[in-house]
Amino acid sequence: MTSAQLVHQLLAEGMTQQEIADAVVRDSSVISQIIRPVKPKPYNNLTPTLEALLANRRGRRVDVPEAPRRLNAQGQEAAVRKPTAGGRTVHVRSGGAIKSGAKSIANRLRVAERDGLRVAWTVVYPSWVEIGKSPKRTGTGHRPDPDSNIAEVGNRGEGYEASEFIDMLNDENGDVGKMITKWLVSQNMLDTPDVTPLSIELRTWKRKPKAE
């Protein structure tokens, strides 16, 4: 099957364009270009990855290969937009979008774990929620006075291993809002475990090797 046929099959089996894009580590606009009715772009380089993704969707456990970049006329990797903030960012905002849109964040987190990427979060809660800094990170042994309704997790320093969040995500049946709230409570940064975030942002990047 062509890449367009594979994408249509994945859509028919319940995946969204954003979920497919996250699985192949491409922007969602790439998926739109593949399936648009007028002058679609074939993106044949994505075909093996899409085939493996469809096989997994149908219950066959196969490895999903990393999709190679397209080559230009000179045989070099085609230029792509540079990612912002040092890596790829997935951002879901507004209370109504959390339940549906957060699926793309869950998928991206799993891709980050597979690829050994570092992650950082920015989570915005209602104005009455108070976020404190984690004593586990500050070394103070107690929680300082809360100072904001915005939780910044890993945005300063080297971030976290994606694997730190996966087990908790699975425990919450893929609900990113519940997972990150539970994690903040476990870090003594949040006292309201039942609150729903208004906005969630996940940033991923590859850790640079330390110079010897």
C-alpha positions as protocol buffer text, in pm:
chain_id: "A"
residue {
  index: 1
  type: MET
  ca { x: 0 y: 0 z: 0 }
}
residue {
  index: 2
  type: THR
  ca { x: 103 y: 359 z: -54 }
}
residue {
  index: 3
  type: SER
  ca { x: 161 y: 594 z: 235 }
}
residue {
  index: 4
  type: ALA
  ca { x: -176 y: 758 z: 164 }
}
residue {
  index: 5
  type: GLN
  ca { x: -357 y: 422 z: 171 }
}
residue {
  index: 6
  type: LEU
  ca { x: -185 y: 331 z: 496 }
}
residue {
  index: 7
  type: VAL
  ca { x: -282 y: 660 z: 658 }
}
residue {
  index: 8
  type: HIS
  ca { x: -643 y: 615 z: 547 }
}
residue {
  index: 9
  type: GLN
  ca { x: -642 y: 264 z: 696 }
}
residue {
  index: 10
  type: LEU
  ca { x: -507 y: 395 z: 1027 }
}
residue {
  index: 11
  type: LEU
  ca { x: -770 y: 668 z: 1031 }
}
residue {
  index: 12
  type: ALA
  ca { x: -1041 y: 413 z: 958 }
}
residue {
  index: 13
  type: GLU
  ca { x: -919 y: 205 z: 1253 }
}
residue {
  index: 14
  type: GLY
  ca { x: -957 y: 489 z: 1497 }
}
residue {
  index: 15
  type: MET
  ca { x: -631 y: 683 z: 1501 }
}
residue {
  index: 16
  type: THR
  ca { x: -628 y: 1060 z: 1454 }
}
residue {
  index: 17
  type: GLN
  ca { x: -398 y: 1248 z: 1219 }
}
residue {
  index: 18
  type: GLN
  ca { x: -213 y: 1389 z: 1521 }
}
residue {
  index: 19
  type: GLU
  ca { x: -163 y: 1041 z: 1671 }
}
residue {
  index: 20
  type: ILE
  ca { x: -24 y: 914 z: 1340 }
}
residue {
  index: 21
  type: ALA
  ca { x: 206 y: 1216 z: 1316 }
}
residue {
  index: 22
  type: ASP
  ca { x: 336 y: 1159 z: 1669 }
}
residue {
  index: 23
  type: ALA
  ca { x: 397 y: 790 z: 1599 }
}
residue {
  index: 24
  type: VAL
  ca { x: 611 y: 864 z: 1291 }
}
residue {
  index: 25
  type: VAL
  ca { x: 768 y: 1170 z: 1463 }
}
residue {
  index: 26
  type: ARG
  ca { x: 652 y: 1421 z: 1206 }
}
residue {
  index: 27
  type: ASP
  ca { x: 440 y: 1735 z: 1217 }
}
residue {
  index: 28
  type: SER
  ca { x: 68 y: 1676 z: 1162 }
}
residue {
  index: 29
  type: SER
  ca { x: 89 y: 1888 z: 845 }
}
residue {
  index: 30
  type: VAL
  ca { x: 287 y: 1603 z: 685 }
}
residue {
  index: 31
  type: ILE
  ca { x: -5 y: 1366 z: 734 }
}
residue {
  index: 32
  type: SER
  ca { x: -242 y: 1625 z: 588 }
}
residue {
  index: 33
  type: GLN
  ca { x: -18 y: 1656 z: 281 }
}
residue {
  index: 34
  type: ILE
  ca { x: -17 y: 1279 z: 232 }
}
residue {
  index: 35
  type: ILE
  ca { x: -396 y: 1245 z: 222 }
}
residue {
  index: 36
  type: ARG
  ca { x: -504 y: 1574 z: 67 }
}
residue {
  index: 37
  type: PRO
  ca { x: -714 y: 1514 z: -248 }
}
residue {
  index: 38
  type: VAL
  ca { x: -529 y: 1760 z: -475 }
}
residue {
  index: 39
  type: LYS
  ca { x: -158 y: 1701 z: -546 }
}
residue {
  index: 40
  type: PRO
  ca { x: -86 y: 1484 z: -242 }
}
residue {
  index: 41
  type: LYS
  ca { x: 277 y: 1430 z: -145 }
}
residue {
  index: 42
  type: PRO
  ca { x: 368 y: 1059 z: -140 }
}
residue {
  index: 43
  type: TYR
  ca { x: 625 y: 1062 z: 145 }
}
residue {
  index: 44
  type: ASN
  ca { x: 736 y: 713 z: 46 }
}
residue {
  index: 45
  type: ASN
  ca { x: 1003 y: 727 z: 317 }
}
residue {
  index: 46
  type: LEU
  ca { x: 725 y: 690 z: 575 }
}
residue {
  index: 47
  type: THR
  ca { x: 576 y: 375 z: 421 }
}
residue {
  index: 48
  type: PRO
  ca { x: 771 y: 112 z: 627 }
}
residue {
  index: 49
  type: THR
  ca { x: 693 y: 295 z: 951 }
}
residue {
  index: 50
  type: LEU
  ca { x: 325 y: 329 z: 862 }
}
residue {
  index: 51
  type: GLU
  ca { x: 309 y: -41 z: 767 }
}
residue {
  index: 52
  type: ALA
  ca { x: 454 y: -141 z: 1106 }
}
residue {
  index: 53
  type: LEU
  ca { x: 218 y: 98 z: 1283 }
}
residue {
  index: 54
  type: LEU
  ca { x: -82 y: -58 z: 1107 }
}
residue {
  index: 55
  type: ALA
  ca { x: 41 y: -408 z: 1192 }
}
residue {
  index: 56
  type: ASN
  ca { x: 65 y: -313 z: 1559 }
}
residue {
  index: 57
  type: ARG
  ca { x: -280 y: -159 z: 1541 }
}
residue {
  index: 58
  type: ARG
  ca { x: -412 y: -494 z: 1418 }
}
residue {
  index: 59
  type: GLY
  ca { x: -252 y: -689 z: 1701 }
}
residue {
  index: 60
  type: ARG
  ca { x: 78 y: -796 z: 1548 }
}
residue {
  index: 61
  type: ARG
  ca { x: 373 y: -709 z: 1771 }
}
residue {
  index: 62
  type: VAL
  ca { x: 639 y: -573 z: 1537 }
}
residue {
  index: 63
  type: ASP
  ca { x: 902 y: -307 z: 1587 }
}
residue {
  index: 64
  type: VAL
  ca { x: 811 y: 31 z: 1442 }
}
residue {
  index: 65
  type: PRO
  ca { x: 1122 y: 158 z: 1261 }
}
residue {
  index: 66
  type: GLU
  ca { x: 1223 y: 520 z: 1281 }
}
residue {
  index: 67
  type: ALA
  ca { x: 1109 y: 698 z: 966 }
}
residue {
  index: 68
  type: PRO
  ca { x: 1406 y: 829 z: 765 }
}
residue {
  index: 69
  type: ARG
  ca { x: 1407 y: 1184 z: 637 }
}
residue {
  index: 70
  type: ARG
  ca { x: 1335 y: 1253 z: 270 }
}
residue {
  index: 71
  type: LEU
  ca { x: 1633 y: 1314 z: 42 }
}
residue {
  index: 72
  type: ASN
  ca { x: 1667 y: 1617 z: -184 }
}
residue {
  index: 73
  type: ALA
  ca { x: 1789 y: 1618 z: -544 }
}
residue {
  index: 74
  type: GLN
  ca { x: 2150 y: 1611 z: -421 }
}
residue {
  index: 75
  type: GLY
  ca { x: 2087 y: 1295 z: -220 }
}
residue {
  index: 76
  type: GLN
  ca { x: 2104 y: 1479 z: 112 }
}
residue {
  index: 77
  type: GLU
  ca { x: 1841 y: 1489 z: 385 }
}
residue {
  index: 78
  type: ALA
  ca { x: 1573 y: 1743 z: 299 }
}
residue {
  index: 79
  type: ALA
  ca { x: 1577 y: 2052 z: 518 }
}
residue {
  index: 80
  type: VAL
  ca { x: 1320 y: 2060 z: 798 }
}
residue {
  index: 81
  type: ARG
  ca { x: 1208 y: 2335 z: 1027 }
}
residue {
  index: 82
  type: LYS
  ca { x: 1424 y: 2361 z: 1334 }
}
residue {
  index: 83
  type: PRO
  ca { x: 1233 y: 2255 z: 1645 }
}
residue {
  index: 84
  type: THR
  ca { x: 1167 y: 2524 z: 1904 }
}
residue {
  index: 85
  type: ALA
  ca { x: 1293 y: 2522 z: 2262 }
}
residue {
  index: 86
  type: GLY
  ca { x: 1563 y: 2266 z: 2191 }
}
residue {
  index: 87
  type: GLY
  ca { x: 1330 y: 1984 z: 2083 }
}
residue {
  index: 88
  type: ARG
  ca { x: 979 y: 1890 z: 1983 }
}
residue {
  index: 89
  type: THR
  ca { x: 690 y: 2047 z: 2170 }
}
residue {
  index: 90
  type: VAL
  ca { x: 336 y: 1914 z: 2197 }
}
residue {
  index: 91
  type: HIS
  ca { x: 93 y: 2162 z: 2349 }
}
residue {
  index: 92
  type: VAL
  ca { x: -268 y: 2104 z: 2451 }
}
residue {
  index: 93
  type: ARG
  ca { x: -466 y: 2396 z: 2588 }
}
residue {
  index: 94
  type: SER
  ca { x: -812 y: 2467 z: 2730 }
}
residue {
  index: 95
  type: GLY
  ca { x: -1003 y: 2240 z: 2964 }
}
residue {
  index: 96
  type: GLY
  ca { x: -1218 y: 2095 z: 2687 }
}
residue {
  index: 97
  type: ALA
  ca { x: -914 y: 1983 z: 2488 }
}
residue {
  index: 98
  type: ILE
  ca { x: -740 y: 1791 z: 2763 }
}
residue {
  index: 99
  type: LYS
  ca { x: -935 y: 1466 z: 2731 }
}
residue {
  index: 100
  type: SER
  ca { x: -910 y: 1442 z: 2352 }
}
residue {
  index: 101
  type: GLY
  ca { x: -596 y: 1636 z: 2268 }
}
residue {
  index: 102
  type: ALA
  ca { x: -383 y: 1483 z: 2541 }
}
residue {
  index: 103
  type: LYS
  ca { x: -372 y: 1158 z: 2342 }
}
residue {
  index: 104
  type: SER
  ca { x: -108 y: 1320 z: 2123 }
}
residue {
  index: 105
  type: ILE
  ca { x: 99 y: 1397 z: 2433 }
}
residue {
  index: 106
  type: ALA
  ca { x: 67 y: 1038 z: 2558 }
}
residue {
  index: 107
  type: ASN
  ca { x: 181 y: 908 z: 2221 }
}
residue {
  index: 108
  type: ARG
  ca { x: 470 y: 1153 z: 2210 }
}
residue {
  index: 109
  type: LEU
  ca { x: 578 y: 1052 z: 2561 }
}
residue {
  index: 110
  type: ARG
  ca { x: 588 y: 687 z: 2458 }
}
residue {
  index: 111
  type: VAL
  ca { x: 795 y: 778 z: 2150 }
}
residue {
  index: 112
  type: ALA
  ca { x: 1030 y: 973 z: 2378 }
}
residue {
  index: 113
  type: GLU
  ca { x: 1071 y: 670 z: 2604 }
}
residue {
  index: 114
  type: ARG
  ca { x: 1141 y: 447 z: 2305 }
}
residue {
  index: 115
  type: ASP
  ca { x: 1404 y: 688 z: 2172 }
}
residue {
  index: 116
  type: GLY
  ca { x: 1563 y: 762 z: 2509 }
}
residue {
  index: 117
  type: LEU
  ca { x: 1472 y: 1132 z: 2502 }
}
residue {
  index: 118
  type: ARG
  ca { x: 1463 y: 1382 z: 2785 }
}
residue {
  index: 119
  type: VAL
  ca { x: 1132 y: 1550 z: 2867 }
}
residue {
  index: 120
  type: ALA
  ca { x: 1004 y: 1861 z: 3040 }
}
residue {
  index: 121
  type: TRP
  ca { x: 652 y: 1978 z: 3121 }
}
residue {
  index: 122
  type: THR
  ca { x: 465 y: 2303 z: 3164 }
}
residue {
  index: 123
  type: VAL
  ca { x: 125 y: 2246 z: 3326 }
}
residue {
  index: 124
  type: VAL
  ca { x: -123 y: 2527 z: 3392 }
}
residue {
  index: 125
  type: TYR
  ca { x: -396 y: 2478 z: 3652 }
}
residue {
  index: 126
  type: PRO
  ca { x: -693 y: 2698 z: 3752 }
}
residue {
  index: 127
  type: SER
  ca { x: -590 y: 3018 z: 3931 }
}
residue {
  index: 128
  type: TRP
  ca { x: -694 y: 2885 z: 4273 }
}
residue {
  index: 129
  type: VAL
  ca { x: -447 y: 2595 z: 4253 }
}
residue {
  index: 130
  type: GLU
  ca { x: -114 y: 2653 z: 4427 }
}
residue {
  index: 131
  type: ILE
  ca { x: 205 y: 2491 z: 4300 }
}
residue {
  index: 132
  type: GLY
  ca { x: 519 y: 2462 z: 4512 }
}
residue {
  index: 133
  type: LYS
  ca { x: 872 y: 2355 z: 4434 }
}
residue {
  index: 134
  type: SER
  ca { x: 963 y: 1996 z: 4502 }
}
residue {
  index: 135
  type: PRO
  ca { x: 1169 y: 1932 z: 4817 }
}
residue {
  index: 136
  type: LYS
  ca { x: 1306 y: 1628 z: 4637 }
}
residue {
  index: 137
  type: ARG
  ca { x: 1472 y: 1862 z: 4388 }
}
residue {
  index: 138
  type: THR
  ca { x: 1553 y: 2157 z: 4616 }
}
residue {
  index: 139
  type: GLY
  ca { x: 1696 y: 1943 z: 4895 }
}
residue {
  index: 140
  type: THR
  ca { x: 1522 y: 2152 z: 5162 }
}
residue {
  index: 141
  type: GLY
  ca { x: 1330 y: 1862 z: 5315 }
}
residue {
  index: 142
  type: HIS
  ca { x: 1007 y: 2059 z: 5316 }
}
residue {
  index: 143
  type: ARG
  ca { x: 777 y: 2221 z: 5066 }
}
residue {
  index: 144
  type: PRO
  ca { x: 830 y: 2596 z: 5022 }
}
residue {
  index: 145
  type: ASP
  ca { x: 535 y: 2833 z: 5008 }
}
residue {
  index: 146
  type: PRO
  ca { x: 349 y: 2782 z: 4679 }
}
residue {
  index: 147
  type: ASP
  ca { x: 406 y: 3062 z: 4434 }
}
residue {
  index: 148
  type: SER
  ca { x: 206 y: 2994 z: 4117 }
}
residue {
  index: 149
  type: ASN
  ca { x: -66 y: 2793 z: 3946 }
}
residue {
  index: 150
  type: ILE
  ca { x: 188 y: 2689 z: 3679 }
}
residue {
  index: 151
  type: ALA
  ca { x: 403 y: 2381 z: 3727 }
}
residue {
  index: 152
  type: GLU
  ca { x: 738 y: 2388 z: 3548 }
}
residue {
  index: 153
  type: VAL
  ca { x: 882 y: 2037 z: 3548 }
}
residue {
  index: 154
  type: GLY
  ca { x: 1230 y: 1982 z: 3411 }
}
residue {
  index: 155
  type: ASN
  ca { x: 1246 y: 2306 z: 3211 }
}
residue {
  index: 156
  type: ARG
  ca { x: 1557 y: 2414 z: 3400 }
}
residue {
  index: 157
  type: GLY
  ca { x: 1851 y: 2181 z: 3383 }
}
residue {
  index: 158
  type: GLU
  ca { x: 1858 y: 1846 z: 3206 }
}
residue {
  index: 159
  type: GLY
  ca { x: 1491 y: 1751 z: 3234 }
}
residue {
  index: 160
  type: TYR
  ca { x: 1375 y: 1397 z: 3313 }
}
residue {
  index: 161
  type: GLU
  ca { x: 1393 y: 1058 z: 3151 }
}
residue {
  index: 162
  type: ALA
  ca { x: 1065 y: 992 z: 2971 }
}
residue {
  index: 163
  type: SER
  ca { x: 1055 y: 651 z: 3138 }
}
residue {
  index: 164
  type: GLU
  ca { x: 997 y: 819 z: 3475 }
}
residue {
  index: 165
  type: PHE
  ca { x: 639 y: 897 z: 3370 }
}
residue {
  index: 166
  type: ILE
  ca { x: 541 y: 591 z: 3164 }
}
residue {
  index: 167
  type: ASP
  ca { x: 437 y: 354 z: 3445 }
}
residue {
  index: 168
  type: MET
  ca { x: 221 y: 621 z: 3602 }
}
residue {
  index: 169
  type: LEU
  ca { x: 68 y: 702 z: 3262 }
}
residue {
  index: 170
  type: ASN
  ca { x: -24 y: 335 z: 3217 }
}
residue {
  index: 171
  type: ASP
  ca { x: -169 y: 325 z: 3569 }
}
residue {
  index: 172
  type: GLU
  ca { x: -398 y: 612 z: 3467 }
}
residue {
  index: 173
  type: ASN
  ca { x: -503 y: 438 z: 3142 }
}
residue {
  index: 174
  type: GLY
  ca { x: -325 y: 695 z: 2927 }
}
residue {
  index: 175
  type: ASP
  ca { x: -488 y: 997 z: 3090 }
}
residue {
  index: 176
  type: VAL
  ca { x: -208 y: 1256 z: 3075 }
}
residue {
  index: 177
  type: GLY
  ca { x: -391 y: 1509 z: 3293 }
}
residue {
  index: 178
  type: LYS
  ca { x: -439 y: 1260 z: 3577 }
}
residue {
  index: 179
  type: MET
  ca { x: -86 y: 1127 z: 3535 }
}
residue {
  index: 180
  type: ILE
  ca { x: 98 y: 1459 z: 3557 }
}
residue {
  index: 181
  type: THR
  ca { x: -124 y: 1574 z: 3847 }
}
residue {
  index: 182
  type: LYS
  ca { x: -52 y: 1248 z: 4033 }
}
residue {
  index: 183
  type: TRP
  ca { x: 320 y: 1294 z: 3968 }
}
residue {
  index: 184
  type: LEU
  ca { x: 314 y: 1650 z: 4104 }
}
residue {
  index: 185
  type: VAL
  ca { x: 135 y: 1527 z: 4416 }
}
residue {
  index: 186
  type: SER
  ca { x: 399 y: 1254 z: 4459 }
}
residue {
  index: 187
  type: GLN
  ca { x: 668 y: 1523 z: 4442 }
}
residue {
  index: 188
  type: ASN
  ca { x: 490 y: 1728 z: 4710 }
}
residue {
  index: 189
  type: MET
  ca { x: 436 y: 2010 z: 4461 }
}
residue {
  index: 190
  type: LEU
  ca { x: 56 y: 1991 z: 4461 }
}
residue {
  index: 191
  type: ASP
  ca { x: -206 y: 1932 z: 4733 }
}
residue {
  index: 192
  type: THR
  ca { x: -515 y: 1889 z: 4510 }
}
residue {
  index: 193
  type: PRO
  ca { x: -500 y: 1546 z: 4340 }
}
residue {
  index: 194
  type: ASP
  ca { x: -842 y: 1572 z: 4171 }
}
residue {
  index: 195
  type: VAL
  ca { x: -782 y: 1898 z: 3982 }
}
residue {
  index: 196
  type: THR
  ca { x: -779 y: 1898 z: 3600 }
}
residue {
  index: 197
  type: PRO
  ca { x: -509 y: 2098 z: 3418 }
}
residue {
  index: 198
  type: LEU
  ca { x: -612 y: 2380 z: 3186 }
}
residue {
  index: 199
  type: SER
  ca { x: -305 y: 2342 z: 2967 }
}
residue {
  index: 200
  type: ILE
  ca { x: -33 y: 2081 z: 2924 }
}
residue {
  index: 201
  type: GLU
  ca { x: 288 y: 2119 z: 2728 }
}
residue {
  index: 202
  type: LEU
  ca { x: 542 y: 1842 z: 2676 }
}
residue {
  index: 203
  type: ARG
  ca { x: 887 y: 1922 z: 2540 }
}
residue {
  index: 204
  type: THR
  ca { x: 1126 y: 1648 z: 2428 }
}
residue {
  index: 205
  type: TRP
  ca { x: 1488 y: 1654 z: 2321 }
}
residue {
  index: 206
  type: LYS
  ca { x: 1792 y: 1433 z: 2288 }
}
residue {
  index: 207
  type: ARG
  ca { x: 2047 y: 1470 z: 2563 }
}
residue {
  index: 208
  type: LYS
  ca { x: 2383 y: 1590 z: 2439 }
}
residue {
  index: 209
  type: PRO
  ca { x: 2672 y: 1363 z: 2538 }
}
residue {
  index: 210
  type: LYS
  ca { x: 2904 y: 1512 z: 2796 }
}
residue {
  index: 211
  type: ALA
  ca { x: 3243 y: 1620 z: 2669 }
}
residue {
  index: 212
  type: GLU
  ca { x: 3526 y: 1410 z: 2806 }
}
